[in-house]
Amino acid sequence: MQRVGVFVCWCGSNIAGTVDVEAVSEALKNEPGVVFSTNYQYMCSQAGQDMIKEAVKEHNLTGIVVCSCSPRMHEATFRKTAAAAGLNPYMVEIANIREQCSWVHKDILTGTEKAIILGKAAIAKVNLNAPLTPGESPVTKRALVIGGGIAGIQTALDIADAGFPVDIVEKKPTIGGKMAQLDKTFPTLDCAACILTPKMVDVAQNDKIRIFSYSEVTDVQGFVGNFEVTIKKNARFVKEDICTGCGACVEKCPMKKNPNEFNLGMDNRPAIYIPFAQAVPKVATIDPNACTMLKKGKCGLCSKVCTAGAIDYTQKDEYLQEKYGAIVVATGFNPISMDKFDEFAYSQSKDVITSLEFERLTNAAGPSAGKLIRPSDGKHPHTIVFVQCVGSRCDACAQKGKEYCSKICCMYTAKHAMLTRDKYPDTEVYVFYIDVRTPGKNFDEFYRRAVEEYGVKYIKGMVGKVTPEGDKLKVQASDLIANKQLHIDADLVVLAAAIEPDKSARPLATMLTASMDTNDFFTEAHPKLKPVESPTAGVFLSGACQGPKDIPETVSQAGAAASKVIGLLCKDKLTGNPCVANSNELMCNGCSACANVCPYGAISYEDKEFRMPDRTTKVRRVASVNPAVCQGCGACTVTCPSGAMDLKGFANLQIMAEVDAICK
Amino acid sequence: MQKITREQLIDKASKLLSNGTVSCVLGWKLGDFDYDVTPAVFNTVEELNEGFVFNDFCGANFSKYLVAKTGKVDGKILVFLKPCDTYSFNQLLTEHRFDREKVYAVGIPCEGMADIAKVKAICGEGVLAIGTDGEKMTVATLYSDEPALIDAKDVLAERCENCKSKKHVAYDELLGEEGDVIESNRFDEVAKLEAMSADERFAFWQNELSRCIRCNACRDACPACTCEKCVFDNPTSGVENKSPANSFEEKLFHIIRAYHVAGRCTDCGECSRVCPQNIPLHLLNRKFIKDMNEFYGEYQAGAEVGMRAPLVDYTTEDLEPGEVFDRRDTDA
C-alpha cells in the first residue's frame, strides 16, 4: 500500500477563488492510502516545495498528489521536488483543479465538488503507480533544414556557426525562396537581393553546410536525436559538381518559350535554365517537360555547347539516406490561388496582378527590367488600384479565402504604393483596405509617410468588382468613411493575395508526425513559451510554415530555432520518456495488431521459448517495444486484444481506477 | 444431404496418413447422439474407420484447434475445412497464430449444416436417431413409432441459410469443385435491429442476454478468441468476474467480446451454434461488420492472409482528427 501525501494549491485566488481548498484537503484525507493532506497558497513556490519535501520525510510518503494547475505547467517542477526528497519522480500525480476546474466553474460548491473528485482520481492512480526509470539514447550531431528560403538559410548558418554540420533540402533548383523574388524590403527599403545574396553565398561557402537543391524529403523514420531521412534528389540532367554556371547552354537552348516560374510566368525561360543570376548553387537545370532531347531524343544542343561536359540526359532521380539529430521545418508560404476571386477579374485581364507579380515587375532583374508597365500592352500605368485583404480575414462560411490575417500585406502594399509614387509621381495610387495594421518597429511611421509625404490615397472599404473595358479596368468600390460608391478607371489593379503554407508542408507533417492547425500551419509546442518547437521532439519550426511572418520576424525565429537545435546537438545523450508501451510476453499472442497501428515503428517481434503449465516448452512469437522509439501514444494498448500491451505510467488499470474513482 | 460422404473423407485421410504426408487428422466423432458431433483427433487409419463421422451436424470450425495442436504435433496435421472455416483459417494466419507449414488443409464442399433446435421444433424432443435420405432427413424420436421425414432445407442453421461464401479461400487440396462468394441476406436481421427504437433494442438484448449462463462456450469456440490469456480469465485485467453483479453486467461480457473480435470476426457463426441458450450472438458481431462495411468500404476478415482490418490499421495517409472534423459537414 502506498503512503500518499495530498497537497492542494490555492494558486493565489486562481483556484481558491472558486474552490474551497480547505474542504478539498480535508475531504481527500480519508481516501485510501492518504496519510497526509494539506493546502498552501503557492505549492510551486520554494516554500511550497519545501513543505512537500518535509512531508515526505516526516510521513514516509511513497506517493504524492498535487492538486494544482495543468501538469503541462508544473508537473516537471513537482517531479524534481519528489526526486530531491528521495522519491522516484514518477510517483507524482497532478490533479488539474485549475484549468479543468476553478477556471471553468463560477460556483464554489460545484467547483469544490469537482476538485475533490479530480483529487480522488489522482489518488486512485498514484496508488497503482510504480517507480519508472527513463532510458538514454545517443544524438546524431547533424541537423536537417527543410526549405532554403531566408528562414532555412538563417537557421542553417546559425547552426553551422556553432560548429554542427547542417544539410539544407530545397525543392527548387536554387535556395533563396520568396525573398529572392522581392524588390525592396520594408520599412527600410533596402534591396532584398543585396541583403539576401551575401547570406546565400555564405551558405554556399560554409564547409559545414551541404545544399541538396532540387530535392525533397520523402521519408522520415526514427526519433529525436536519431532521425533517418530519405532525400530524393530529382534528376536535373546536369552534373552539379561539373557545371560552372556559365550559361552557354541557356543561351543556345532552342526551346525558349516556357513560363518562367521565378518571374511567376510573366516572361519565358528556355528548357535549360538557371533561375536567376545569383542562384545558389549556380547550376543549370533541364525542365524534362520542355526539353525535346528528353521528350523525343532530338536536339542535344546544350550538351554540344557545354565545354565542361556537365549535361547528362540519362541522369536518374537519386535517393539518399541520411541521419540527423534534429530537423528544422522551414517550408515557407505561397500566395493563394486567385481562382475563387473572380470578382477582381484576375483571370480575365493581364493587368490584374498579385502583389508578388508586382514585386517582379518593379524588380530590376524582373521581366520588365524594373520598369513599371502594364503586362498587357507594355504602357506605363497612370492609375493603380491596390486591393488589400484579398483572401485574408475572410468569413469562414464564405468557403473561400482564409480566416486569418496574412500580416505582411499592409506593409508591402504601403511599400509598393510609396515606391510607385516616388518613381512615377504622375501616377495616381489608391489603396483599398479594411484596416491598416502596422505593429512593428518603424512600421506605422512608414505607412504614414506613404500617406502624408507621398500622397497615396488610402480608402477604407473593399473593392466590389473589377471589370475590364477597353484598355481600362473599371473598379467599383465603396468608401466606408465618406459612405459613397466609387468608380475608378484604373490601368493596373494589384491584389494583396493572402498567403498560405506551402503545399509540401502537409505530407511533410505526416512524415514527421508533427501536428498542424486547420490552415496547415505547423503547430508550436506552446504558443507563448515554446514558439519554435513542434510538439514532436526534435522537430523545430522556422519562418512562415508556422504562421504568417515578415522578414525580421522570420530571421529572429530562425535564430531561435537554431539555438534550440544547437542546445539539442550539444548533448551527448538524451533522456527518454519512461512512459512507454510495454508488452507482457506471457499474454502476448504475437498477432501483430499493435505493430500495424504503431505510427513510430517501435514494435518488433521475436520468437521466445516459454515453459508451459504441463512442463513442456513452446516457442511463441511475442511483441517487444523499442523504448527509445516509442512515444507513449497508446495506440497499441487499445488495439491489443488480450491486454498484453500496456503503457507505463498510464496503465489500463490506472486509467480504470481513475474512472472508478470519478464514478463512485 | 452433404455431397461429400464420410467414406470419401476417410479414404482421403487414410491415404495422407499412410503415405506420411500428415501425422494426424482433425475430424469429427459422434457424441452421445447423432446430432451431438464433437471434434476429435485421429492418429491411425483404424481410429478413422472406427470413429470418424461426417453428417449434417459437423458444423465445428477446426481453424481454432490448429492454434493449440500445431505446437504439439510432429509432422503435419490434416484439417478438413468447409468454405466458411477457411476465412477463420486465413484470419488466424494473419495473426500468426499457427504455423502454416504444419498444416495440410483439405477443402471440402458444404451444403449447409443442420440446426438441432430447428429439428426439435418440428419433431419434438427425445430425438433418438437422425438419418439422411436424399434431400430428406429421417428423425426417430422417443415419442413416435415411425421416424419423421423432414426436409433438410427446413432445418438449416441460420448461418447456412445466409451462407456468405461457398468459396474456399485457403486449402492445399480441394475436394469437389471451386465455389463462389454468395450475395447473402445476412445483414437483414441486423437491419431489423437497427430499425428498432433504442428502448426496443435494449429490451431485445435484455431478453436474449439475460438467458446467458456465462458458460463461455461462445468464447471457447470462437476462432477469433485465441488469446494466450483471455481478459476474462485474467485476475489483473479488472474484468475477470464470473458472475454478473446486475442485469446490465450480463451484457458486458458479450459487448466486450464483440469489441475484442471486431474487425477479426469472419462471421463464421460458431458463437451462436455452440450457445446452449440459443442466443443469437452472431448478430452483435454482424452489426460491427455491417458498420465497418458502411464506414470504410467492404471488408471481409480472412478473405486473404495479411489483410489489415480498417479499425486496427495505420497508414501515413490516414486523416488527422482535425481533417475528419472538417469533413463532417461535407459528408453529411
HADDOCK unambig.tbl for C-alpha pairs under 7 A between the chains (distance, minus, plus):
assign (segid A and resid 510 and name CA) (segid B and resid 316 and name CA) 6.28 0.50 0.50
assign (segid A and resid 518 and name CA) (segid B and resid 322 and name CA) 6.60 0.50 0.50
assign (segid A and resid 587 and name CA) (segid B and resid 228 and name CA) 5.43 0.50 0.50
assign (segid A and resid 587 and name CA) (segid B and resid 229 and name CA) 5.38 0.50 0.50
assign (segid A and resid 588 and name CA) (segid B and resid 228 and name CA) 6.66 0.50 0.50
assign (segid A and resid 589 and name CA) (segid B and resid 227 and name CA) 5.81 0.50 0.50
assign (segid A and resid 589 and name CA) (segid B and resid 228 and name CA) 5.83 0.50 0.50
assign (segid A and resid 590 and name CA) (segid B and resid 95 and name CA) 6.98 0.50 0.50
assign (segid A and resid 590 and name CA) (segid B and resid 96 and name CA) 6.43 0.50 0.50
assign (segid A and resid 591 and name CA) (segid B and resid 95 and name CA) 3.93 0.50 0.50
assign (segid A and resid 591 and name CA) (segid B and resid 96 and name CA) 5.49 0.50 0.50
assign (segid A and resid 591 and name CA) (segid B and resid 97 and name CA) 6.76 0.50 0.50
assign (segid A and resid 592 and name CA) (segid B and resid 95 and name CA) 6.26 0.50 0.50
assign (segid A and resid 593 and name CA) (segid B and resid 312 and name CA) 6.67 0.50 0.50
assign (segid A and resid 596 and name CA) (segid B and resid 313 and name CA) 5.68 0.50 0.50
assign (segid A and resid 596 and name CA) (segid B and resid 314 and name CA) 6.23 0.50 0.50
assign (segid A and resid 597 and name CA) (segid B and resid 312 and name CA) 6.11 0.50 0.50
assign (segid A and resid 597 and name CA) (segid B and resid 313 and name CA) 5.17 0.50 0.50
assign (segid A and resid 597 and name CA) (segid B and resid 314 and name CA) 4.65 0.50 0.50
assign (segid A and resid 599 and name CA) (segid B and resid 314 and name CA) 6.84 0.50 0.50
assign (segid A and resid 618 and name CA) (segid B and resid 71 and name CA) 6.93 0.50 0.50
assign (segid A and resid 639 and name CA) (segid B and resid 312 and name CA) 6.53 0.50 0.50
assign (segid A and resid 641 and name CA) (segid B and resid 260 and name CA) 5.56 0.50 0.50
assign (segid A and resid 642 and name CA) (segid B and resid 227 and name CA) 5.73 0.50 0.50
assign (segid A and resid 642 and name CA) (segid B and resid 229 and name CA) 6.48 0.50 0.50
assign (segid A and resid 642 and name CA) (segid B and resid 230 and name CA) 5.85 0.50 0.50
assign (segid A and resid 642 and name CA) (segid B and resid 231 and name CA) 5.89 0.50 0.50
assign (segid A and resid 643 and name CA) (segid B and resid 231 and name CA) 6.81 0.50 0.50
